[in-house]
Amino acid sequence: MKFIKLEKVKDGKYLKNYEITYLNKAGKEKKYEIVSRKELKGVDDIGKAPSGISIVAFHDEKLLLLREFRMSVNRTIFNLCAGMIEEGETIEECIRRELYEETGLSVKQIRTILPPSYAAVGISDTKTYIAIVDAEGEFSDHTSENEMIQAQFYTKEEVARLLETEEFSSRSQIIAYFFVQGF
Protein backbone atom coordinates (compact mmCIF):
# COMPACT_ATOMS: atom_id res chain seq x y z
CA MET A 1 0.00 0.00 0.00
CA LYS A 2 1.26 3.45 -0.84
CA PHE A 3 -0.26 6.55 0.69
CA ILE A 4 -0.67 9.46 -1.70
CA LYS A 5 -2.29 12.13 0.48
CA LEU A 6 -4.20 12.83 3.66
CA GLU A 7 -7.00 15.38 3.69
CA LYS A 8 -9.00 16.61 6.68
CA VAL A 9 -12.72 16.56 5.80
CA LYS A 10 -14.18 17.59 9.17
CA ASP A 11 -12.76 19.19 12.29
CA GLY A 12 -14.88 18.30 15.34
CA LYS A 13 -14.26 19.22 18.96
CA TYR A 14 -12.98 15.75 19.90
CA LEU A 15 -12.64 13.91 16.59
CA LYS A 16 -11.14 14.92 13.28
CA ASN A 17 -12.25 13.14 10.11
CA TYR A 18 -9.68 12.42 7.40
CA GLU A 19 -9.71 10.88 3.96
CA ILE A 20 -6.63 8.94 2.89
CA THR A 21 -5.92 8.53 -0.80
CA TYR A 22 -3.71 5.52 -1.47
CA LEU A 23 -2.68 3.00 -4.08
CA ASN A 24 -3.78 -0.55 -3.30
CA LYS A 25 -1.62 -3.60 -4.05
CA ALA A 26 -3.09 -3.74 -7.58
CA GLY A 27 -1.91 -0.16 -8.18
CA LYS A 28 -5.45 1.28 -8.15
CA GLU A 29 -6.15 4.56 -6.41
CA LYS A 30 -8.55 4.14 -3.49
CA LYS A 31 -9.89 6.26 -0.62
CA TYR A 32 -10.22 5.33 3.05
CA GLU A 33 -11.83 7.30 5.87
CA ILE A 34 -10.45 7.51 9.40
CA VAL A 35 -11.05 9.55 12.53
CA SER A 36 -8.34 10.77 14.86
CA ARG A 37 -8.23 12.54 18.19
CA LYS A 38 -5.06 14.25 17.01
CA GLU A 39 -4.33 16.94 14.44
CA LEU A 40 -2.59 15.06 11.62
CA LYS A 41 -0.30 17.08 9.38
CA GLY A 42 0.47 14.22 7.00
CA VAL A 43 0.38 10.46 6.60
CA ASP A 44 3.51 10.07 8.75
CA ASP A 45 1.54 11.42 11.75
CA ILE A 46 -1.08 8.65 11.59
CA GLY A 47 -0.98 6.47 14.72
CA LYS A 48 2.09 8.13 16.21
CA ALA A 49 0.96 9.79 19.43
CA PRO A 50 -1.07 8.17 22.22
CA SER A 51 -4.09 10.21 23.23
CA GLY A 52 -5.59 8.45 26.23
CA ILE A 53 -5.59 5.87 28.97
CA SER A 54 -7.73 2.89 29.99
CA ILE A 55 -7.52 1.89 33.64
CA VAL A 56 -7.89 -1.62 35.03
CA ALA A 57 -8.41 -1.06 38.76
CA PHE A 58 -8.60 -3.55 41.62
CA HIS A 59 -9.51 -3.37 45.29
CA ASP A 60 -9.70 -6.34 47.69
CA GLU A 61 -9.58 -8.86 44.81
CA LYS A 62 -12.48 -7.10 43.07
CA LEU A 63 -12.46 -5.52 39.60
CA LEU A 64 -13.67 -1.98 38.95
CA LEU A 65 -16.20 -1.73 36.14
CA LEU A 66 -18.13 1.31 35.04
CA ARG A 67 -21.69 1.08 33.89
CA GLU A 68 -22.02 4.03 31.56
CA PHE A 69 -24.25 5.41 28.84
CA ARG A 70 -22.37 5.70 25.53
CA MET A 71 -23.85 7.91 22.82
CA SER A 72 -22.16 6.02 19.98
CA VAL A 73 -24.15 2.85 20.74
CA ASN A 74 -27.20 4.49 22.37
CA ARG A 75 -27.09 2.27 25.43
CA THR A 76 -25.55 1.64 28.81
CA ILE A 77 -22.59 -0.75 28.72
CA PHE A 78 -19.87 -1.97 31.04
CA ASN A 79 -16.57 -0.25 30.46
CA LEU A 80 -13.21 0.54 32.01
CA CYS A 81 -12.38 3.88 33.52
CA ALA A 82 -10.74 5.83 30.69
CA GLY A 83 -10.02 9.27 29.35
CA MET A 84 -7.88 11.63 27.37
CA ILE A 85 -4.39 12.82 28.29
CA GLU A 86 -4.53 16.59 28.72
CA GLU A 87 -1.92 18.95 27.31
CA GLY A 88 1.25 18.84 29.47
CA GLU A 89 -0.07 16.00 31.64
CA THR A 90 2.02 12.91 32.41
CA ILE A 91 0.52 9.45 32.00
CA GLU A 92 0.59 8.97 35.78
CA GLU A 93 -1.21 12.30 36.34
CA CYS A 94 -3.83 11.32 33.76
CA ILE A 95 -4.41 7.97 35.49
CA ARG A 96 -4.95 9.65 38.86
CA ARG A 97 -7.18 12.42 37.44
CA GLU A 98 -9.38 10.11 35.34
CA LEU A 99 -9.86 7.56 38.13
CA TYR A 100 -10.88 10.35 40.52
CA GLU A 101 -13.14 12.16 38.03
CA GLU A 102 -15.05 9.04 37.01
CA THR A 103 -15.22 7.25 40.36
CA GLY A 104 -14.03 9.45 43.24
CA LEU A 105 -11.37 6.83 43.99
CA SER A 106 -7.65 7.45 44.32
CA VAL A 107 -4.71 5.41 43.06
CA LYS A 108 -3.08 3.42 45.84
CA GLN A 109 -0.44 1.92 43.53
CA ILE A 110 0.23 1.80 39.80
CA ARG A 111 1.17 -1.81 39.12
CA THR A 112 2.10 -1.35 35.49
CA ILE A 113 1.46 0.76 32.43
CA LEU A 114 1.43 -1.22 29.21
CA PRO A 115 2.86 0.30 26.02
CA PRO A 116 0.24 2.14 23.94
CA SER A 117 -2.04 0.07 21.73
CA TYR A 118 -4.62 0.91 19.07
CA ALA A 119 -8.22 1.17 20.23
CA ALA A 120 -10.20 0.85 16.96
CA VAL A 121 -7.89 0.02 14.05
CA GLY A 122 -10.72 -0.32 11.53
CA ILE A 123 -11.76 3.33 11.81
CA SER A 124 -9.23 5.26 13.86
CA ASP A 125 -5.58 5.79 14.71
CA THR A 126 -6.50 6.30 18.38
CA LYS A 127 -3.72 4.91 20.54
CA THR A 128 -4.09 4.50 24.31
CA TYR A 129 -2.18 3.18 27.29
CA ILE A 130 -3.60 0.52 29.59
CA ALA A 131 -2.74 0.97 33.25
CA ILE A 132 -3.23 -1.65 35.93
CA VAL A 133 -3.71 -0.07 39.36
CA ASP A 134 -4.82 -0.71 42.90
CA ALA A 135 -7.49 1.79 43.96
CA GLU A 136 -8.80 2.99 47.29
CA GLY A 137 -11.33 5.39 48.73
CA GLU A 138 -15.06 5.97 48.47
CA PHE A 139 -17.12 6.25 45.31
CA SER A 140 -18.32 9.74 44.41
CA ASP A 141 -19.40 11.41 41.20
CA HIS A 142 -17.10 14.06 39.75
CA THR A 143 -18.15 13.61 36.12
CA SER A 144 -19.43 16.33 33.84
CA GLU A 145 -23.15 16.83 33.29
CA ASN A 146 -22.66 15.06 29.93
CA GLU A 147 -21.62 11.73 31.47
CA MET A 148 -23.72 9.03 33.15
CA ILE A 149 -21.35 6.70 35.00
CA GLN A 150 -21.94 4.26 37.86
CA ALA A 151 -18.73 2.77 39.25
CA GLN A 152 -18.59 -0.42 41.31
CA PHE A 153 -16.16 -3.15 42.31
CA TYR A 154 -17.24 -6.69 41.35
CA THR A 155 -16.17 -10.14 42.54
CA LYS A 156 -15.19 -12.86 40.07
CA GLU A 157 -18.59 -14.50 40.50
CA GLU A 158 -20.45 -11.25 39.82
CA VAL A 159 -18.33 -10.53 36.74
CA ALA A 160 -18.96 -14.06 35.43
CA ARG A 161 -22.72 -13.42 35.60
CA LEU A 162 -22.35 -10.00 33.93
CA LEU A 163 -20.42 -11.55 31.06
CA GLU A 164 -23.41 -13.80 30.35
CA THR A 165 -26.08 -11.11 30.42
CA GLU A 166 -24.62 -7.63 29.83
CA GLU A 167 -22.95 -5.70 27.03
CA PHE A 168 -19.34 -4.55 27.33
CA SER A 169 -16.77 -2.52 25.45
CA SER A 170 -14.28 -4.94 23.89
CA ARG A 171 -11.39 -4.00 26.19
CA SER A 172 -13.49 -4.30 29.34
CA GLN A 173 -14.95 -7.61 28.15
CA ILE A 174 -11.53 -9.21 27.64
CA ILE A 175 -10.28 -7.83 30.98
CA ALA A 176 -13.43 -9.15 32.69
CA TYR A 177 -13.01 -12.58 31.06
CA PHE A 178 -9.38 -12.91 32.15
CA PHE A 179 -10.24 -11.65 35.64
CA VAL A 180 -12.87 -14.41 35.97
CA GLN A 181 -10.39 -16.99 34.64
CA GLY A 182 -7.83 -16.00 37.29
CA PHE A 183 -5.22 -14.46 35.01
C-alpha positions in Angstrom: 0.0 0.0 0.0 1.3 3.5 -0.8 -0.3 6.6 0.7 -0.7 9.5 -1.7 -2.3 12.1 0.5 -4.2 12.8 3.7 -7.0 15.4 3.7 -9.0 16.6 6.7 -12.7 16.6 5.8 -14.2 17.6 9.2 -12.8 19.2 12.3 -14.9 18.3 15.3 -14.3 19.2 19.0 -13.0 15.7 19.9 -12.6 13.9 16.6 -11.1 14.9 13.3 -12.3 13.1 10.1 -9.7 12.4 7.4 -9.7 10.9 4.0 -6.6 8.9 2.9 -5.9 8.5 -0.8 -3.7 5.5 -1.5 -2.7 3.0 -4.1 -3.8 -0.6 -3.3 -1.6 -3.6 -4.1 -3.1 -3.7 -7.6 -1.9 -0.2 -8.2 -5.4 1.3 -8.2 -6.2 4.6 -6.4 -8.5 4.1 -3.5 -9.9 6.3 -0.6 -10.2 5.3 3.0 -11.8 7.3 5.9 -10.4 7.5 9.4 -11.0 9.6 12.5 -8.3 10.8 14.9 -8.2 12.5 18.2 -5.1 14.2 17.0 -4.3 16.9 14.4 -2.6 15.1 11.6 -0.3 17.1 9.4 0.5 14.2 7.0 0.4 10.5 6.6 3.5 10.1 8.7 1.5 11.4 11.7 -1.1 8.6 11.6 -1.0 6.5 14.7 2.1 8.1 16.2 1.0 9.8 19.4 -1.1 8.2 22.2 -4.1 10.2 23.2 -5.6 8.5 26.2 -5.6 5.9 29.0 -7.7 2.9 30.0 -7.5 1.9 33.6 -7.9 -1.6 35.0 -8.4 -1.1 38.8 -8.6 -3.5 41.6 -9.5 -3.4 45.3 -9.7 -6.3 47.7 -9.6 -8.9 44.8 -12.5 -7.1 43.1 -12.5 -5.5 39.6 -13.7 -2.0 39.0 -16.2 -1.7 36.1 -18.1 1.3 35.0 -21.7 1.1 33.9 -22.0 4.0 31.6 -24.2 5.4 28.8 -22.4 5.7 25.5 -23.9 7.9 22.8 -22.2 6.0 20.0 -24.2 2.8 20.7 -27.2 4.5 22.4 -27.1 2.3 25.4 -25.6 1.6 28.8 -22.6 -0.7 28.7 -19.9 -2.0 31.0 -16.6 -0.3 30.5 -13.2 0.5 32.0 -12.4 3.9 33.5 -10.7 5.8 30.7 -10.0 9.3 29.3 -7.9 11.6 27.4 -4.4 12.8 28.3 -4.5 16.6 28.7 -1.9 19.0 27.3 1.2 18.8 29.5 -0.1 16.0 31.6 2.0 12.9 32.4 0.5 9.4 32.0 0.6 9.0 35.8 -1.2 12.3 36.3 -3.8 11.3 33.8 -4.4 8.0 35.5 -5.0 9.7 38.9 -7.2 12.4 37.4 -9.4 10.1 35.3 -9.9 7.6 38.1 -10.9 10.4 40.5 -13.1 12.2 38.0 -15.0 9.0 37.0 -15.2 7.3 40.4 -14.0 9.5 43.2 -11.4 6.8 44.0 -7.6 7.4 44.3 -4.7 5.4 43.1 -3.1 3.4 45.8 -0.4 1.9 43.5 0.2 1.8 39.8 1.2 -1.8 39.1 2.1 -1.4 35.5 1.5 0.8 32.4 1.4 -1.2 29.2 2.9 0.3 26.0 0.2 2.1 23.9 -2.0 0.1 21.7 -4.6 0.9 19.1 -8.2 1.2 20.2 -10.2 0.9 17.0 -7.9 0.0 14.0 -10.7 -0.3 11.5 -11.8 3.3 11.8 -9.2 5.3 13.9 -5.6 5.8 14.7 -6.5 6.3 18.4 -3.7 4.9 20.5 -4.1 4.5 24.3 -2.2 3.2 27.3 -3.6 0.5 29.6 -2.7 1.0 33.2 -3.2 -1.7 35.9 -3.7 -0.1 39.4 -4.8 -0.7 42.9 -7.5 1.8 44.0 -8.8 3.0 47.3 -11.3 5.4 48.7 -15.1 6.0 48.5 -17.1 6.2 45.3 -18.3 9.7 44.4 -19.4 11.4 41.2 -17.1 14.1 39.7 -18.2 13.6 36.1 -19.4 16.3 33.8 -23.1 16.8 33.3 -22.7 15.1 29.9 -21.6 11.7 31.5 -23.7 9.0 33.2 -21.4 6.7 35.0 -21.9 4.3 37.9 -18.7 2.8 39.3 -18.6 -0.4 41.3 -16.2 -3.2 42.3 -17.2 -6.7 41.3 -16.2 -10.1 42.5 -15.2 -12.9 40.1 -18.6 -14.5 40.5 -20.4 -11.2 39.8 -18.3 -10.5 36.7 -19.0 -14.1 35.4 -22.7 -13.4 35.6 -22.4 -10.0 33.9 -20.4 -11.6 31.1 -23.4 -13.8 30.3 -26.1 -11.1 30.4 -24.6 -7.6 29.8 -23.0 -5.7 27.0 -19.3 -4.5 27.3 -16.8 -2.5 25.5 -14.3 -4.9 23.9 -11.4 -4.0 26.2 -13.5 -4.3 29.3 -14.9 -7.6 28.2 -11.5 -9.2 27.6 -10.3 -7.8 31.0 -13.4 -9.2 32.7 -13.0 -12.6 31.1 -9.4 -12.9 32.1 -10.2 -11.6 35.6 -12.9 -14.4 36.0 -10.4 -17.0 34.6 -7.8 -16.0 37.3 -5.2 -14.5 35.0 
